[in-house]
Amino acid sequence: MKVKGKVIKYGGDVNTDVIIPARYLNTADEKELALHCMEDLDRDFQKKLRGGDIIAAGKNFGCGSSREHAPIAIKASGVACVIAVDFARIFYRNAINIGLPILECPKAANECDEGDEIEIDFESGAIHNVTKGKLYKSMPFPGFIRDIVKKGGLMKIAKEFDGGAGK
Amino acid sequence: MSMTMTQEIIAEHCGGGEVKAGEIVLADVDVILANDITAPVSIRELERHGINKVHDADKIALVMDHFVPCKDIKAAQQCLEVRRFAREHKIKNFFDAGDMGIEHALLPEKGIVGSGDLVVGADSHTCTYGAMGAFSTGMGSTDIAFAMATGKTWLKVPSAIRFVLKNKPAEWIGGKDIILYIIGKIGVDGAGYKSMEFCGDGVSHLSMDDRFTIANMAIEAGAKNGIFETDEKTAEYESGIRARTVERKIGAGALYEAEYEIDLSALRTVVSKPHSPENVCFTDELDETAVDQVVIGSCTNGRLSDLEIAAKVFEGRRVHENCRAIIIPATQKIYLDALKSGAIETFINAGCVVSTPTCGPCLGGHMGILAKGERAVSTTNRNFVGRMGHPESEVYLAGPAVAAASAIEGKIVPPEKVMGGYEK
């Protein structure tokens, strides 16, 4: 699968409280969460969205709370992928589990600018900054995580358990 | 054996033998936790995949604490959803308004979690139980739904950093000063994906409440978990509420990525300035920083000894006229004990608000939201932009002694400034 979109750029240590402030956690409705995504970090986030956007950020993206509402809000905002130097561990798991594409690639994240056009090939992990004419390779996922993604999420694996969990 | 304490517990929960850092394992889980914000997402995941039976209802704990007593209609709907789920699946460890407390104070107090356990929770501060020698870590709601359905969780075995705590801390130094000092030193990703393992003679001088505070904030250094060696204080805490204490010490051959030695006797009280827990300075380095609100409570510092330290500072004094102080005992038991000890009376006489247990203001939920431009000193765990209210408000993190002293002075001060012995 390939996606192409424009970069919305942020710095390091973007925490889940600014991705989706807790005052909106009285709902788990993804459309409602999306309306407040990034609100406390970037008032113009909603205006920047064109559909299929790429968030590029520094180190430790998604640090802080375990709220799965954070990747849900980003995904429901129509963001196609988050590229970061690296991710905080709970956010990393959550993004994989809910199917928000994320890639670790310090060079691609650091060298792009707001508005750059980026093309991503998820099969090969290649990141192409079309605007700058630069090609990068992202860190591949470990096998077990590739398996979760391939099967369509963690809960699909739960159903395979001991002849099927929860029956 | 080269395993760290964390690795030992993980190995015990996936068939024994040895596990190595970086390896991905499927481990058996002893306790699975979710709250009024995160459980609804887990419940919907289970329903969406047609899973209508949990693996073991007795391993699940659901605590209604974040927006409870419900702050608005939407919060009430979420609690209703969890209440129905708990009844349907006969989950005995369901804690609603009235007998609930803040999850990470409540589960240890009830003996639901303890030494040797492997605990996962849909709350990042699940790492708190490492104070008792458990492996516990926070995850998202889908991971928790998976654990509810299968009784298992997948883990990447973490490597670890060892923190050797030495000597006895001075009078006003608590667990909060120690962990903020460490986070200031290593940064908010300084222990990223790793375990923080605490040992050394200094640990014997720390109460269980201090250890809970330290393990609680391991996540604020990016850690997967924090864990303490067990000792007689662990055994004393667990006596009567757990069958036995699973003894845990760092093995002679255990491999660590790094080691830090912290001389507790040299520490002074610290605060974390806005807007990151790593933004640490000594309290006496701040000059005339006015405070509009003080919050003493939360899963970090809402335990009995935290309240008693604050009461000692508030005794016979008043909250400054330009400041508000909000005290939130973390559980009903702590509330009752603080009533009996006289701490609650001291707070009310000093002009403090005393609230029923709730996470409330810590995450900007309710019970003390900040207006634009307001500044708080809080014993909670995060001071991110907008964490306690308006995006242009500010939070300084501190321990209960600094928080109480600051409420009295109306500006951020070390406790010695109020209690005597202050030199600058």
Interface residues (C-beta under 8 A of the other chain):
Chain A: D13 N15 D17 V18 P21 A22 R23 L25 N26 T27 A28 E39 D40 L41 K59 N60 C63 G64 S65 S66 R67 E68 H69 P71 I72 D86 A88 R89 I90 R93 N94 N97 I98 P142 F144 G153 L154 M155 K156 I157 A158 K159 F161 D162 A165 G166 K167
Chain B: I24 I37 T38 P40 V41 R44 E45 L46 R48 H49 G50 I51 N52 K53 V54 H55 H66 F67 K71 D72 K74 A75 Q78 G121 A122 D123 S124 T126 G138 M139 G140 S141 T142 D143 A145 F146 A149 T150 K152 W154 K156 V188 D189 G192 Y193 I219 G222 K224 S276 L363 G364 G365 R382 F384 V385 G386 R387 P391
